[in-house]
Amino acid sequence: MEQQATNKNLKPCKACGKEMAKSAKACPHCGAKNKKPIFLRGWFIAVVVLLVAFVVSNILIAKPNYTITATVVESGETTTYKANEIRNMAREDAQAFLDTFVNTETIIEFTATVTNQYSAADAVLNHDMLNNAYNDSWVYECDDIRVSCFTYPTVEVGDEIAVTGMFDGIRVVNNEIEYIAVVATSVEKVK
């Protein structure tokens, strides 16, 4: 039968029921191991912390999924995509993405939030843009979609912009898409 521990530093052994120290590795009476519950073990706590960090980072870093409308000029066919569909298409089959959007005359339109902005000349000097970036254009980053344009609307980071233009290419670094390039014919701040 299991006995009740009388000292708060003691506990009954799960195997024989006799008192033993809570910190003991094994029962001094029967030799049974004194295992911590799984939720108190270091490796379990580390796994839970990593899992929570992964989930939180994916929630906080999740890419916005705004709508992109693509119209093929030759046929007039219009298709609506979510930004994540475009990202996945570019990631999974870059050539299909290029054939669908870049190698055909396809006009795209979308509204997105500006996450960064700078001159294309600075980006080329820092090897941060495609080589065909125009030195006198301005670049607006909307997460991993970079928009180059020749006009400079008064836009700040955090503002929403309406973009009309064409996909210009994909920049891949270490087999990961760094960004999708867009050359804009129009960038306007959304009021």
QUIDA-V585826 format. One record per residue. RES is the residue in three letters. OMEGA is omega in whole degrees, 0 to 359 (NA if undefined). Layout:
RES/OMEGA ; RES/OMEGA
//
This chain:
MET/181 ; GLU/178 ; GLN/176 ; GLN/177 ; ALA/182 ; THR/180 ; ASN/183 ; LYS/176 ; ASN/180 ; LEU/176 ; LYS/178 ; PRO/176 ; CYS/180 ; LYS/182 ; ALA/186 ; CYS/178 ; GLY/180 ; LYS/182 ; GLU/176 ; MET/179 ; ALA/178 ; LYS/183 ; SER/182 ; ALA/179 ; LYS/180 ; ALA/178 ; CYS/180 ; PRO/183 ; HIS/185 ; CYS/178 ; GLY/179 ; ALA/180 ; LYS/178 ; ASN/184 ; LYS/173 ; LYS/173 ; PRO/184 ; ILE/182 ; PHE/176 ; LEU/181 ; ARG/184 ; GLY/182 ; TRP/180 ; PHE/179 ; ILE/179 ; ALA/179 ; VAL/180 ; VAL/179 ; VAL/179 ; LEU/179 ; LEU/179 ; VAL/179 ; ALA/179 ; PHE/181 ; VAL/181 ; VAL/181 ; SER/178 ; ASN/177 ; ILE/183 ; LEU/184 ; ILE/182 ; ALA/180 ; LYS/177 ; PRO/184 ; ASN/179 ; TYR/183 ; THR/176 ; ILE/178 ; THR/181 ; ALA/179 ; THR/177 ; VAL/186 ; VAL/185 ; GLU/185 ; SER/184 ; GLY/181 ; GLU/180 ; THR/178 ; THR/178 ; THR/180 ; TYR/167 ; LYS/182 ; ALA/179 ; ASN/176 ; GLU/179 ; ILE/179 ; ARG/181 ; ASN/179 ; MET/180 ; ALA/182 ; ARG/187 ; GLU/181 ; ASP/185 ; ALA/181 ; GLN/177 ; ALA/177 ; PHE/180 ; LEU/180 ; ASP/183 ; THR/190 ; PHE/188 ; VAL/183 ; ASN/173 ; THR/178 ; GLU/183 ; THR/178 ; ILE/177 ; ILE/177 ; GLU/176 ; PHE/175 ; THR/183 ; ALA/179 ; THR/179 ; VAL/178 ; THR/177 ; ASN/176 ; GLN/180 ; TYR/178 ; SER/179 ; ALA/179 ; ALA/177 ; ASP/181 ; ALA/180 ; VAL/178 ; LEU/180 ; ASN/182 ; HIS/185 ; ASP/181 ; MET/173 ; LEU/184 ; ASN/182 ; ASN/178 ; ALA/181 ; TYR/186 ; ASN/182 ; ASP/179 ; SER/180 ; TRP/183 ; VAL/174 ; TYR/176 ; GLU/173 ; CYS/190 ; ASP/184 ; ASP/173 ; ILE/181 ; ARG/184 ; VAL/173 ; SER/178 ; CYS/181 ; PHE/178 ; THR/181 ; TYR/176 ; PRO/179 ; THR/184 ; VAL/177 ; GLU/176 ; VAL/182 ; GLY/178 ; ASP/174 ; GLU/177 ; ILE/173 ; ALA/186 ; VAL/169 ; THR/181 ; GLY/182 ; MET/172 ; PHE/185 ; ASP/180 ; GLY/181 ; ILE/173 ; ARG/181 ; VAL/176 ; VAL/181 ; ASN/178 ; ASN/176 ; GLU/178 ; ILE/178 ; GLU/177 ; TYR/174 ; ILE/184 ; ALA/177 ; VAL/171 ; VAL/186 ; ALA/170 ; THR/180 ; SER/172 ; VAL/180 ; GLU/176 ; LYS/178 ; VAL/184 ; LYS/NA
//
